[in-house]
Amino acid sequence: MALETYQFETSMGEVREIFGHPLHFLSEQQRKEFNQIGYSGKLNGVKTSRTEYLNSLNKGEFSILQTKWDNGDFIEKFVLSRNTK
């Protein structure tokens, strides 16, 4: 088992790619879907969370902790934990 942690920021729900995408284990399509959930709370019109989505991909067990909330700057920060077996 390996525990990995990733820090990422969002702007209006979408992951900010300052030095490339911080969640490198996601495909391009999965990144788009992850951003769609972040912006709307839905994927293809169905309510879901980022954590539920990630856990559905069979890429490990995920949890996400929000560390900064939007205070008018539209920026939020998160720590993602990924446990792979």
N, C-alpha and C positions, 0 to 999 in steps of 0.2 A: 504494500500500500504506500502511496505517496500523497502527501498533502501539499498542495500548491496554493499560493495566494496571489491575487492580482488586484491592483488598485486602478480604478478608472473614474473618469469624470464624464458627465453628460451635459449637454446643452440642449434644452428643449426636448429632453428624452433620448437624444441620440449620443452615442459614445463619441467623445472627442478623440480624434486621431492625430495627436500632436507629433508623435514619433512613430507612426504606424499604429495599427489596431492593437490595443493591449491584450485582447482575448484571442491570441493567435491560433488557438485550437478550433475556432469556429471557421467554417467555410464562408465564402462571400455571401451566399444566400442566407446562411444562418445569421450572419452579422446584420443583414437587412431586416430579417424577421425579429431579431433581438431589439433593434432600433424601433421597429414598428410597435412592439410591445411597450418599450420605454416611453414612446410618444403618446400612445392611445390607451394602453392597458389591455389591448386586444390584438389577437392574431387572426387575420382573415375573418374579422367580425365577432370572434369568440373571446370572451373575457378570460385572460390568463395573466400570470405574473412572469417576470424574467426567470425566477427560480424554477417555477413549474416547467417552463419551456426548456431550460437547460437540462433539468433532470429527465426530460422526455427524450433527449438525444442519445442516451446510452454512452456518454463520454465521461462518466463519473457521477459522484454525488456532489451537489452544489448547495451553497448557502451564500446569501448576499446581505451585507450589513451596510446600511446607509450611514455615512459619517458627516455629511454636510447637506443641508436642505437649501432649496432655492430661496434666496433672501432678496429677490428683485433683480439679481444678475443672471438668472436662468441657468445657473450652474449648480449641479449636485455632484457629490462624491460618494464612492462606494468602495468596499473591500469585498472581493469575491473569493470564496474558498472552494477549492476543488479537491475532492478525495478520489483518487483512482485506485482501483483494486488490482 
